[in-house]
Every structure is written in structure tokens, then in C-alpha cells.
Amino acid sequence: MEKLQQGDRFPSLTLNLVGGGQVRIPEDVPGRYAAVLFYRGHW
């Protein structure tokens, strides 16, 4: 897999939510920009 370059479309991802359910990125993002935070949890 290659790195994203300026102007590339973000690849489609389906992520499981902590409280249940799923979110699809970028399809479920309401705006043009978003931030995704990954929390590893307790060591």
C-alpha cells in the first residue's frame, strides 16, 4: 500500500464504536474534514 498524497481520496474504512455500532469513513463524515482518534486502552 502506498502513502496518501495531496489530493488523494481517503480509503474507505469501517470502524467499530466503543458503545456499539459502526462508522464508515469517509461516507459517514458529515463535513469535508474529520479527525480520527485511536485509543489503545489500558496497558
N, C-alpha and C positions, 0 to 999 in steps of 0.2 A: 504494500500500500504506500502511496506517495503522500507527502505532506500537502496540506491545503495551500494554495497560492492565492494571492489577492484576486478577488473576482470569482473564485470557485464557489460552487454551491455546497452548503454543508451536507454531509451524507445523512440519510435518514436513520434515526436511532429510535428504538423503543425502550424506555426505561421504566422499571418497576418503582412505584412510590412507596415510601415507608408505611403510610396508613392504608395501603391497598390501592389497587388500580394501576393504571399505566399512563404514561405521557409519551407522545410521539414528537420527536424534534426533527425537523422544523415545522411539521404540519400543525401541531397544537399551540405553537407560539403565536400570540395574538398580534405582535408587532414585528418590526423589522429586526430588532436587536434583542438578545437574551443573554443571561449569564447562567451557567450550569455549575452548581457546587456539588462536589463529591465528598461525602463524609465517610471516612473509613470506619468510624466507630471506636469502641473502647479496645485498648490493647489488651 
